[in-house]
Amino acid sequence: MDSKEDVLRILMLPWLAHGHVSPFLELAKKLTSRNSNFQVYICSTPVNVRPFKENIAVKHNLSSSIQFVDILLPSTSELPSEYHSTKNLPPHLMPALKTAFDGAKDCFLDILRELNPDLLIYDFLQPWAPAAAREENSIPSVLFISCAASIGAFLYHCTEYPDLDYPIPELNFPKNTRQMFVQFMYDMSNGLTNKERHFQCIDKSSNFILVKTLSEIEQKHMDYFSEMVKKEVIPVGTLVQEPENKSSDMVFLEWLSKRGPSSVVFVSFGTEYFLSKEEIEVIAYGLELSMVSFIWVVRFHGRENVNSLLDVLPEGFQKRVAERGMVVEGWAPQAKILGHPSIGGFASHCGWSSTLESIAFGVPIIAMPMQLDQPLTSRLVAELGVGVEVQRENGKFREEEIARVIKQVVFQEDGKEVRKKVKELSHKIKEKGDQEIDHVVKKLLQLVKE
């Protein structure tokens, strides 16, 4: 492809979550950087892509090759446009959001007719999208799964074979735990279960599926997933977002520059999990007890009646840790922080993007899974030897256990192997570069030519 006539137009349709739009955008950046004739359109709701649009607008070199396209969902009194994203969405409205997304098929058809893409890359809950692409102009479609291959394989196995142990030991959870994931697959909206949505998305993909992962981390899970779905499973790499230069970042970097190498813990639980007041207090006491320096990002649900951090932190906590702790509300430059030499551990919910980011930067993980697929990822982290899980007692975290794992991972002798292992894996990832993306580009070009 070496002329403007050879431009390949790719339409991307991620699920309506920040944690899904972000990897789709990073994949778009990688694809367009490897082939200048790729033109990518990322389609989502206005409220979901607003921050991404602003980011792309700043980067003029990307704004021509990557564009955002608004898809409009039907608005109701129950689900106004501000809820056309999982961010700040009350949990009981999740079925309504999926139903509304289904209702955007006609709008999506209009987008297909206007853009006439050569290829659709879509997410895991919208089987109507590849169906529409095929109906409209026989447009080939590829499923892109932004969670781990092990998660895809585990969910497929538990749903299809609920009474059989998962064949890879580290994810061989007890049957009652596996049943929780089976229940998720049978949650229903608009007459379809998550199982039906996800399995149809797999079936409607071409002869391969893209997954945000690395063979060095998940080869055996990729192989098992491929065996079950009868399609090739292709890794696209970590898709770690490149740190941006913002003046607001300096307060964090200047604070870190005053700390010793690998001496600080970064604490963050993602954009879509909001700690309860009880959890915040336990984590605060755990950080205090550990005596390790830290940066802690605390987020509140958009509808919560919380005026300030003082409303939720233990009395006197900030004063007691003032010399070694920074507590910030809402946001911090995660990639910049993890890449700083003063960071020696990441207390994380084990969201997949955060996990890959931590590994890529060579930062060992203090695993504190909260919901959904995070307990599976935590198990994988432990099996890889790049982190240690904080164990719960009667379903709850204890400050003593949090402090114990932080100290182990950051500086104690019994955490030495974890620190070594994550550095080795980070080095391998850097050495490998963009080999995965080069293979993905080749497969996409072959698919379109066929």
PyMOL commands that set and color helices and strands:
alter all, ss='L'
color gray80, all
select helices_A, chain A and resi 4-6+18-34+46-58+60-63+81-83+91-102+105-115+128-137+149-160+169-171+175-185+194-204+215-229+247-257+277-290+309-311+317-320+334-338+352-360+374-384+399-410+413-432+435-449
alter helices_A, ss='H'
color red, helices_A
select strands_A, chain A and resi 8-13+38-44+66-70+119-122+141-145+188-189+192-193+208-211+232-235+264-268+293-298+325-329+343-348+365-367+387-389
alter strands_A, ss='S'
color yellow, strands_A
deselect
rebuild
show_as cartoon
